[in-house]
Amino acid sequence: MGVARRKIVGSPDHLARRGVPKSPADLRHHNCLGFNFQRAAPVWPLSEKGRIVERTLGGSLMANNGETVGRMALAGVGLGRLGDYHVREYIERGQLVEVLADSAIADSEDVHAVYPRALHMPRRVRVFLDFVVPRLRRYLRPR
């Protein structure tokens, strides 16, 4: 359906307390919030001086969904690495700030519609997909 670029974000309050990271090494001074589902690696891939580095997370929160990680970042608990669609509006309102944008490698996640395979797709599924797919593609376009 589309691709969502991931961003590392923190609240202005968290950044005021801990400082704005200028390099991947500065992440050691931050509570890096992560995910605990099986396909999530406990590292953030970044670029430092032209080479790819992976920063191991040392955060106090591991969650199984972006909504929770995003809410904790909003509350100033730490930095989160989330899909753009989770944080776009908060960034636009100044409630979250993207950090290390120059260090982030082309990091993204695919967004899919998942439904049971059947010989004949139920009409309600087709109608829903016809409605949602173009809207999601527009929403997922980088701004």
Order of alpha helices (4+ residues) and beta strands (2+ residues): beta-alpha-beta-beta-beta-beta-alpha-beta-alpha-beta-beta-alpha
